């Protein structure tokens, strides 16, 4: 095995172990873990099969096959960022709604406390 393959497989193994460990500790949802596991699987396939990497690069029109890996990684990160942006936007809206509901509940409790106090 050459050094590049060992480094690539090592990095993918670390990512895979990290994702599994985060799932095990309930710090990462399975929903999001699937994206990372899929990306790791694709990188492992390309790491072990350079012929496939060269073939796919030829189909896409990429002259330097390793740059296809960087393109795929960049594309993956863009997709992840868009997805997380939509999730954050939805959670932000839900947070505002919950804050308003809590404020209304507090106001009702304050009114009830004022009404129940003697004198």
C-alpha positions as CSV (number, residue, x, y, z in Angstrom):
1,X,0.0,0.0,0.0
2,X,1.3,3.4,-0.8
3,X,1.4,6.3,1.6
4,X,-1.5,8.3,0.0
5,X,-3.8,5.3,0.3
6,X,-2.8,4.8,4.0
7,X,-3.5,8.4,4.8
8,X,-6.8,8.5,3.0
9,X,-8.0,5.3,4.6
10,X,-6.8,6.6,8.0
11,X,-8.6,9.8,7.7
12,X,-11.8,8.0,6.6
13,X,-11.5,5.6,9.5
14,X,-11.2,8.5,12.0
15,X,-14.3,10.2,10.5
16,X,-16.2,6.9,10.5
17,X,-15.2,6.2,14.1
18,X,-16.1,9.8,15.1
19,X,-19.5,9.6,13.5
20,X,-20.3,6.3,15.2
21,X,-19.1,7.5,18.5
22,X,-21.3,10.7,18.2
23,X,-24.3,8.6,17.4
24,X,-23.6,6.3,20.3
25,X,-23.4,9.2,22.7
26,X,-26.6,10.7,21.3
27,X,-24.8,13.8,20.2
28,X,-25.5,13.2,16.5
29,X,-28.9,12.3,15.0
30,X,-29.0,9.3,12.7
31,X,-30.6,11.5,10.2
32,X,-27.4,13.6,9.9
33,X,-25.1,10.7,10.4
34,X,-26.3,9.1,7.2
35,X,-24.9,12.0,5.2
36,X,-21.5,11.7,6.8
37,X,-21.4,7.9,6.5
38,X,-22.3,8.2,2.8
39,X,-19.6,10.8,2.2
40,X,-17.1,8.5,4.0
41,X,-18.2,5.5,1.9
42,X,-17.7,7.4,-1.3
43,X,-14.2,8.6,-0.3
44,X,-13.3,5.0,0.7
45,X,-14.4,3.7,-2.6
46,X,-12.3,6.3,-4.5
47,X,-9.4,5.7,-2.2
48,X,-9.3,2.0,-2.9
49,X,-10.2,2.2,-6.6
50,X,-8.1,4.8,-8.4
51,X,-9.3,3.3,-11.7
52,X,-12.9,4.2,-10.8
53,X,-11.7,7.7,-9.8
54,X,-10.0,8.2,-13.2
55,X,-13.1,6.8,-15.0
56,X,-15.5,9.1,-13.2
57,X,-13.2,12.0,-13.7
58,X,-13.1,11.3,-17.4
59,X,-16.9,11.2,-17.6
60,X,-17.1,14.5,-15.9
61,X,-14.3,16.0,-17.9
62,X,-11.9,16.6,-15.1
63,X,-8.3,16.3,-16.3
64,X,-6.7,15.8,-12.9
65,X,-8.6,13.1,-11.1
66,X,-7.7,14.0,-7.5
67,X,-9.3,17.4,-8.0
68,X,-12.6,15.5,-8.5
69,X,-12.4,14.4,-4.8
70,X,-11.9,18.0,-3.8
71,X,-14.9,19.1,-5.9
72,X,-17.0,16.4,-4.4
73,X,-16.0,17.3,-0.9
74,X,-16.7,21.0,-1.6
75,X,-20.1,20.1,-3.1
76,X,-20.9,17.9,-0.1
77,X,-20.1,20.8,2.3
78,X,-22.2,23.2,0.3
79,X,-25.2,20.9,0.5
80,X,-24.6,20.3,4.2
81,X,-24.4,24.1,4.8
82,X,-27.7,24.7,2.9
83,X,-29.4,21.9,4.8
84,X,-28.2,23.2,8.2
85,X,-29.2,26.8,7.2
86,X,-32.7,25.6,6.6
87,X,-32.8,23.7,9.9
88,X,-31.4,26.7,11.8
89,X,-34.0,29.0,10.2
90,X,-36.9,26.7,11.1
91,X,-35.6,26.3,14.7
92,X,-35.2,30.1,15.0
93,X,-38.8,30.6,14.0
94,X,-39.9,28.0,16.5
95,X,-37.8,29.6,19.2
96,X,-39.5,33.0,18.6
97,X,-42.9,31.4,18.8
98,X,-42.0,29.6,22.0
99,X,-40.6,32.8,23.5
100,X,-43.9,34.6,22.7
101,X,-45.9,31.8,24.3
102,X,-43.8,31.8,27.4
103,X,-44.2,35.5,27.7
104,X,-48.0,35.2,27.5
105,X,-48.0,32.4,30.1
106,X,-45.9,34.5,32.4
107,X,-48.2,37.4,32.0
108,X,-51.2,35.3,32.8
109,X,-49.5,33.9,35.9
110,X,-48.5,37.4,37.1
111,X,-52.2,38.5,36.7
112,X,-53.4,35.5,38.6
113,X,-50.8,36.1,41.4
114,X,-51.9,39.7,41.6
115,X,-55.6,38.7,41.8
116,X,-54.9,36.1,44.5
117,X,-53.0,38.4,46.8
118,X,-55.0,39.8,49.7
119,X,-55.5,43.5,49.9
